[in-house]
Amino acid sequence: MKFRKTGGLSAALEAVSVPKQMRLSGAAVYYLMKNGCTEIPCRFDVIGIAGNKISLRKNAFEYCGDFGIV
């Protein structure tokens, strides 16, 4: 979670950069492997909050089988 005084809703949604996507994907891979859930599909959603506006972006970035990053 990150708070910014400036920028709108799109800035909040775009804050999940490619390096952050890779770290999140890596954490998901670790969790899935540790819990024996490697066959379960997953997706990454991002919630953007700007002032009193909230937006959900489903499938904000891709995760590939065989634990690769798109």
N, C-alpha and C positions, 0 to 999 in steps of 0.2 A: 504494500500500500504506500502511496506517495501523495502528498498534498502539495498543490501549487496554487499560488495566488492568482497567477495570470494564465491565460490560455482557456480555450473553451472545451467543450465535450470531446471534439475530435482530437485535441491535444492529449487529453486524458487517455483516450483509446489508443493513440499512437505511441504512448509511453513504453509499451512492451516491445523493446528493440529486439533484433535478431539474437544478440548475445543473451538477453533475458529469456527469449524463447528457448534457446539451447539449454540454459540452466534449468528451466522449468521442465523441459522434456527429459533431461538427465535425471532429475529428481523423480519424475513419474516412472521412468524405466527402473530406477532403483526400487521404488515402492512396489511396482508390479512384479518384479523378479523376486523380491524378498517375500512377498505374500503369495507366490505361485499363481499369479493372475496374468501371465504373459499373453494368454489367448483372448483376454477381454479387451474389446475396443475402447479407446478413450478419445476424448476431444478436449480442446482447450478453449474455454470461454474467457472473455475479458469484460469486466464491468467498469464503465467510465462514470465518474461522478464529477459534475461541475456545478457548483452552487447547489440549487435544489433540483437539478436535472440528473437523472440516472439513465444510463443506456447499457444494454447488454449486447455484446457482439459474440454470437455463437460461432464456434469453429474459427476463432480469431486467427489461429495459425495451425499449420499441418503437423501431424505426427505420422510417421511411416512405420510399417511393419519392419521386423528385423531390427528394431530400435534405431532406425535412421532418422535424420532430421531433413525435412524438405526446405 
